[in-house]
Amino acid sequence: MGKLSRTKGHAWERRVARDLTEASGNCYKRNLTEAREGNSGDVLALSSTGDDMPIAAIHRTGRGGEKLAVLRWEDFMELASAVPGYTFVVQAKCGARPDIYGAVREAVEGR
């Protein structure tokens, strides 16, 4: 994986963490041990309840830069702000053709 691709993914994970923190009131951070320790989520709540809701955050860099969390990103931010007691395990994907179904599967497995 090239440096540009990694940088793009890191930036998306930071954006996901920032948006979730702002919308939910819970503090989210990138999981920097994800690559070494296996699938445990790219973005995690610092105060996880252990019953986290798995989601896949998708940013399609082509075709207008569409952002999805299995549903539209804005709808998900509204959901996250409406249920501040929930925490999430996030698989953040970024690219022209991210594997959406694979990301959902990884989020469920990382739970």
C-alpha positions as CSV (number, residue, x, y, z in Angstrom):
1,M,0.0,0.0,0.0
2,G,1.5,3.4,-1.0
3,K,2.0,6.3,1.3
4,L,-0.7,8.4,-0.4
5,S,-3.2,5.6,0.2
6,R,-2.2,5.2,3.8
7,T,-2.4,9.0,4.4
8,K,-5.8,9.2,2.8
9,G,-7.0,6.4,5.1
10,H,-5.5,8.0,8.2
11,A,-7.2,11.3,7.3
12,W,-10.6,9.6,6.9
13,E,-10.2,7.8,10.2
14,R,-9.4,11.1,12.0
15,R,-12.5,12.7,10.3
16,V,-14.7,9.8,11.5
17,A,-13.3,10.1,15.1
18,R,-13.8,13.9,15.1
19,D,-17.4,13.7,13.7
20,L,-18.4,11.0,16.1
21,T,-17.0,12.9,19.0
22,E,-18.8,16.0,18.1
23,A,-22.1,14.3,17.3
24,S,-22.3,11.9,20.3
25,G,-20.4,13.6,23.1
26,N,-18.3,10.5,23.5
27,C,-14.6,10.8,22.8
28,Y,-13.4,8.7,19.8
29,K,-9.9,8.1,18.6
30,R,-8.1,6.2,15.9
31,N,-7.0,2.7,17.0
32,L,-3.3,2.8,16.2
33,T,-2.8,-0.9,17.3
34,E,-5.4,-2.1,14.7
35,A,-2.7,-3.2,12.2
36,R,-0.6,-5.1,14.7
37,E,-3.3,-6.7,16.9
38,G,-5.8,-7.6,14.2
39,N,-9.3,-6.5,13.6
40,S,-10.6,-4.5,16.6
41,G,-11.9,-1.4,14.8
42,D,-10.2,1.5,13.2
43,V,-11.9,4.1,15.4
44,L,-12.9,3.4,19.0
45,A,-14.7,5.1,21.8
46,L,-12.4,5.8,24.7
47,S,-15.1,4.9,27.2
48,S,-16.4,1.7,25.5
49,T,-19.3,-0.1,27.2
50,G,-18.3,-3.4,25.6
51,D,-21.7,-3.5,23.8
52,D,-20.6,-1.3,20.9
53,M,-22.6,-1.0,17.7
54,P,-20.6,-2.1,14.7
55,I,-20.6,0.2,11.7
56,A,-18.6,0.7,8.5
57,A,-17.7,4.3,7.6
58,I,-17.1,4.5,3.9
59,H,-15.6,7.5,2.0
60,R,-15.6,7.0,-1.8
61,T,-12.9,9.3,-3.1
62,G,-14.3,9.1,-6.6
63,R,-17.7,10.2,-7.8
64,G,-18.0,13.3,-5.6
65,G,-16.5,11.9,-2.4
66,E,-19.6,10.2,-1.1
67,K,-19.4,9.2,2.6
68,L,-21.5,6.3,3.9
69,A,-22.1,4.5,7.2
70,V,-24.2,1.9,5.6
71,L,-26.7,4.8,5.5
72,R,-25.9,8.4,4.6
73,W,-23.2,9.9,6.9
74,E,-25.3,12.9,7.9
75,D,-28.1,10.6,9.0
76,F,-25.7,8.5,11.0
77,M,-24.3,11.7,12.8
78,E,-27.9,12.6,13.7
79,L,-28.4,9.0,15.0
80,A,-25.1,9.2,17.0
81,S,-26.1,12.6,18.5
82,A,-29.6,11.2,19.5
83,V,-28.2,8.2,21.4
84,P,-25.2,9.5,23.4
85,G,-25.1,6.4,25.6
86,Y,-24.1,4.2,22.7
87,T,-20.5,3.7,21.6
88,F,-19.3,2.3,18.2
89,V,-16.7,0.1,16.7
90,V,-15.8,1.6,13.3
91,Q,-14.1,0.2,10.3
92,A,-13.1,3.2,8.2
93,K,-12.5,2.6,4.5
94,C,-11.4,5.2,1.9
95,G,-10.9,4.8,-1.8
96,A,-12.5,4.9,-5.2
97,R,-14.1,1.5,-4.7
98,P,-14.0,0.5,-1.0
99,D,-15.3,-2.9,-0.2
100,I,-18.5,-1.9,1.7
101,Y,-19.7,-5.4,2.5
102,G,-16.2,-6.4,3.7
103,A,-16.1,-3.3,5.9
104,V,-19.4,-4.2,7.5
105,R,-18.2,-7.7,8.1
106,E,-14.9,-6.4,9.7
107,A,-16.9,-4.1,11.9
108,V,-19.0,-6.9,13.2
109,E,-16.0,-9.1,13.7
110,G,-14.1,-6.3,15.5
111,R,-16.9,-5.9,18.0
